[in-house]
Structure formats: C-alpha cells, structure tokens
Amino acid sequence: MGYGFGNELPRAHGNTSPRPRTHYLVVIDSGGFMVARLFLESREQVAEFDASTEEVAQMISHLRADRSAGDPLWDRALAGHSSAERAGARVYVLDI
C-alpha cells in the first residue's frame, strides 16, 4: 500500500546518471549570426544558442579564447562551417 492518500505517487526517474560536463564553448559566425555551441570533451555538440545572450557573456567573462577552431580536431564537430568562419571562431575551455 502506498501512502499517496488517494493520489498516485510519482515513479522514480528512469535515468539517474548525470550528463557529462561541457568542456568547450565555441563562439562562431553562422551565416551572419554569432552562435555559441557547447561541446563535451569528445567534441560532441550538446547545445547551440544565440551568442549575444547575457549567459554567454557571463560564461566567458573570466576566460580567454585559448584554442583555434581551425585545428583539425574540430573538423568533424564544425563540418558545416566554412574555413573563414572557423578561423574567426573563439574556443573557450570551460572546466579546468
């Protein structure tokens, strides 16, 4: 017997393992608009949003861009971008 007092008790969540932390934030031009993309350490993209948001400014306020998106390691992750867009991109490492 459950102690829901006439209401169904919520079931346990199915996925209890936490997602991996994002490791990289890439700010890149995408067809005339700046977008911010979050990547795992494996360079798998997990989010994309407008780079002009306050959240992006807060995330990078104490960081400096320290890698190049022109690096061959980014070929697969940023395959949809031109070499000019990749050359102008800024890559921030989020967790040190």
Contacts in CASP RR format, 6 or more apart in sequence:
PFRMAT RR
TARGET T0000
AUTHOR 0000-0000-0000
METHOD contacts of the structure
MODEL  1
MGYGFGNELPRAHGNTSPRPRTHYLVVIDSGGFMVARLFLESREQVAEFD
ASTEEVAQMISHLRADRSAGDPLWDRALAGHSSAERAGARVYVLDI
2 9 0 8 1.000
3 9 0 8 1.000
19 46 0 8 1.000
20 40 0 8 1.000
20 41 0 8 1.000
21 40 0 8 1.000
21 94 0 8 1.000
21 95 0 8 1.000
22 38 0 8 1.000
22 39 0 8 1.000
22 40 0 8 1.000
22 46 0 8 1.000
22 47 0 8 1.000
22 94 0 8 1.000
22 95 0 8 1.000
23 39 0 8 1.000
23 40 0 8 1.000
23 41 0 8 1.000
23 93 0 8 1.000
23 94 0 8 1.000
23 95 0 8 1.000
24 38 0 8 1.000
24 39 0 8 1.000
24 40 0 8 1.000
24 41 0 8 1.000
24 43 0 8 1.000
24 67 0 8 1.000
24 91 0 8 1.000
24 92 0 8 1.000
24 93 0 8 1.000
24 94 0 8 1.000
25 36 0 8 1.000
25 37 0 8 1.000
25 38 0 8 1.000
25 39 0 8 1.000
25 56 0 8 1.000
25 59 0 8 1.000
25 60 0 8 1.000
25 91 0 8 1.000
25 92 0 8 1.000
25 94 0 8 1.000
26 36 0 8 1.000
26 37 0 8 1.000
26 39 0 8 1.000
26 69 0 8 1.000
26 74 0 8 1.000
26 78 0 8 1.000
26 89 0 8 1.000
26 90 0 8 1.000
26 91 0 8 1.000
26 92 0 8 1.000
27 34 0 8 1.000
27 35 0 8 1.000
27 36 0 8 1.000
27 51 0 8 1.000
27 56 0 8 1.000
27 60 0 8 1.000
27 65 0 8 1.000
27 89 0 8 1.000
27 90 0 8 1.000
27 92 0 8 1.000
28 34 0 8 1.000
28 35 0 8 1.000
28 37 0 8 1.000
28 69 0 8 1.000
28 78 0 8 1.000
28 81 0 8 1.000
28 85 0 8 1.000
28 86 0 8 1.000
28 88 0 8 1.000
28 89 0 8 1.000
28 90 0 8 1.000
29 35 0 8 1.000
29 81 0 8 1.000
29 85 0 8 1.000
29 88 0 8 1.000
29 89 0 8 1.000
30 81 0 8 1.000
30 85 0 8 1.000
31 85 0 8 1.000
33 50 0 8 1.000
34 50 0 8 1.000
34 51 0 8 1.000
34 52 0 8 1.000
35 48 0 8 1.000
35 49 0 8 1.000
35 50 0 8 1.000
35 51 0 8 1.000
36 48 0 8 1.000
36 49 0 8 1.000
36 50 0 8 1.000
36 51 0 8 1.000
36 53 0 8 1.000
36 56 0 8 1.000
37 45 0 8 1.000
37 47 0 8 1.000
37 48 0 8 1.000
38 45 0 8 1.000
38 46 0 8 1.000
38 47 0 8 1.000
38 48 0 8 1.000
39 45 0 8 1.000
39 46 0 8 1.000
39 77 0 8 1.000
40 46 0 8 1.000
43 73 0 8 1.000
43 74 0 8 1.000
43 76 0 8 1.000
43 77 0 8 1.000
44 77 0 8 1.000
45 77 0 8 1.000
49 55 0 8 1.000
49 56 0 8 1.000
50 56 0 8 1.000
59 92 0 8 1.000
59 94 0 8 1.000
60 92 0 8 1.000
63 92 0 8 1.000
63 93 0 8 1.000
63 94 0 8 1.000
64 92 0 8 1.000
65 90 0 8 1.000
65 91 0 8 1.000
65 92 0 8 1.000
66 91 0 8 1.000
66 92 0 8 1.000
66 93 0 8 1.000
67 91 0 8 1.000
67 93 0 8 1.000
68 87 0 8 1.000
68 89 0 8 1.000
68 91 0 8 1.000
69 78 0 8 1.000
69 81 0 8 1.000
69 86 0 8 1.000
69 87 0 8 1.000
69 88 0 8 1.000
69 89 0 8 1.000
69 90 0 8 1.000
69 91 0 8 1.000
70 78 0 8 1.000
70 83 0 8 1.000
70 86 0 8 1.000
70 87 0 8 1.000
70 89 0 8 1.000
74 86 0 8 1.000
74 91 0 8 1.000
78 86 0 8 1.000
78 89 0 8 1.000
81 89 0 8 1.000
END
